[in-house]
Amino acid sequence: MLTNELTADDFGIARNGIHLYEVDDGDQWYAYGHQEPGPIAEAINQNNRAQGYSTDNITAGDVAEVLEHVYLRHVDLDAGVWTFERCQQSDRGAVAVTVVTL
């Protein structure tokens, strides 16, 4: 159930202790909280293995080049889907999120 504030559960199953949301075909990931490259790379690799993807392992170096720390918040709770916008840390409902676009 969606709430006014994004929670770890909105991002799916935790891999390597990090809740991940995969966009499309695994080229973009959203992770709950501001994560470091090494742990999020391993979380993505664990998810890929669990999904049966036959891809090369992603390294911390790969992630470090594209990692972005942002703040997001829900914008349309009536839609019943994950609808969000970027915002400032001080905005109501702002949650720290890491974006990785490979």
C-alpha positions as CSV (number, residue, x, y, z in Angstrom):
1,M,0.0,0.0,0.0
2,L,1.4,3.4,-1.0
3,T,1.8,6.0,1.7
4,N,2.8,9.6,1.6
5,E,6.4,8.7,2.1
6,L,8.4,6.1,0.2
7,T,9.6,3.2,2.3
8,A,12.1,0.4,1.8
9,D,9.2,-1.9,0.9
10,D,8.3,0.3,-2.1
11,F,11.7,-0.7,-3.6
12,G,11.2,-4.5,-3.5
13,I,13.2,-7.4,-2.0
14,A,16.4,-6.6,-0.3
15,R,19.6,-7.9,-1.9
16,N,22.8,-7.5,0.0
17,G,20.8,-5.6,2.5
18,I,19.7,-3.0,-0.1
19,H,16.1,-2.7,-1.3
20,L,16.2,-2.3,-5.1
21,Y,13.7,-1.3,-7.8
22,E,14.7,-2.4,-11.3
23,V,13.5,-0.2,-14.2
24,D,12.7,-1.9,-17.5
25,D,15.4,-4.4,-18.5
26,G,18.0,-3.8,-15.7
27,D,19.6,-0.7,-17.2
28,Q,18.4,1.5,-14.4
29,W,18.1,0.8,-10.7
30,Y,16.7,2.8,-7.7
31,A,17.9,1.8,-4.3
32,Y,16.4,3.0,-1.0
33,G,18.8,5.2,0.8
34,H,22.1,6.7,-0.3
35,Q,24.3,3.6,-1.0
36,E,28.0,3.2,-1.8
37,P,29.2,1.7,-5.1
38,G,30.5,-1.7,-3.7
39,P,27.4,-2.8,-1.8
40,I,24.9,-1.6,-4.5
41,A,27.0,-3.4,-7.2
42,E,26.7,-6.6,-5.2
43,A,23.0,-6.1,-4.7
44,I,22.4,-5.7,-8.4
45,N,24.5,-8.8,-9.1
46,Q,22.5,-10.8,-6.6
47,N,19.3,-9.6,-8.1
48,N,20.5,-10.5,-11.6
49,R,21.4,-14.0,-10.5
50,A,18.1,-14.5,-8.7
51,Q,16.3,-13.4,-11.9
52,G,18.3,-15.9,-14.0
53,Y,20.0,-13.1,-16.1
54,S,23.2,-14.2,-17.8
55,T,25.0,-11.0,-17.5
56,D,28.6,-10.1,-16.5
57,N,29.0,-9.1,-12.9
58,I,28.8,-5.3,-12.3
59,T,31.8,-3.9,-10.4
60,A,32.0,-1.1,-7.8
61,G,33.9,0.8,-10.4
62,D,31.1,0.4,-13.0
63,V,28.6,1.8,-10.4
64,A,30.9,4.6,-9.2
65,E,30.9,6.1,-12.7
66,V,27.1,6.4,-12.9
67,L,25.8,6.5,-9.3
68,E,23.7,9.5,-8.3
69,H,22.3,10.3,-4.9
70,V,19.0,12.1,-5.1
71,Y,15.8,12.7,-3.1
72,L,12.4,11.5,-4.3
73,R,8.8,11.8,-3.0
74,H,5.4,10.4,-4.1
75,V,3.4,12.7,-6.2
76,D,0.3,10.8,-7.2
77,L,-0.9,8.4,-4.5
78,D,-4.3,8.0,-6.3
79,A,-2.6,6.4,-9.3
80,G,-1.9,3.3,-7.2
81,V,1.5,3.0,-8.8
82,W,5.1,4.2,-8.1
83,T,4.7,7.8,-9.2
84,F,7.4,10.1,-7.9
85,E,9.4,13.2,-8.5
86,R,12.8,14.5,-7.6
87,C,12.8,17.0,-4.8
88,Q,15.0,18.6,-2.2
89,Q,16.0,17.0,1.1
90,S,14.0,19.6,3.0
91,D,10.8,18.9,1.0
92,R,7.9,17.1,2.8
93,G,8.1,13.3,2.1
94,A,11.6,13.5,0.7
95,V,13.5,10.1,0.9
96,A,17.1,9.5,0.1
97,V,17.5,7.3,-3.0
98,T,20.4,6.1,-5.1
99,V,20.0,6.0,-8.9
100,V,22.2,3.7,-11.0
101,T,21.9,4.0,-14.8
102,L,24.1,1.5,-16.6
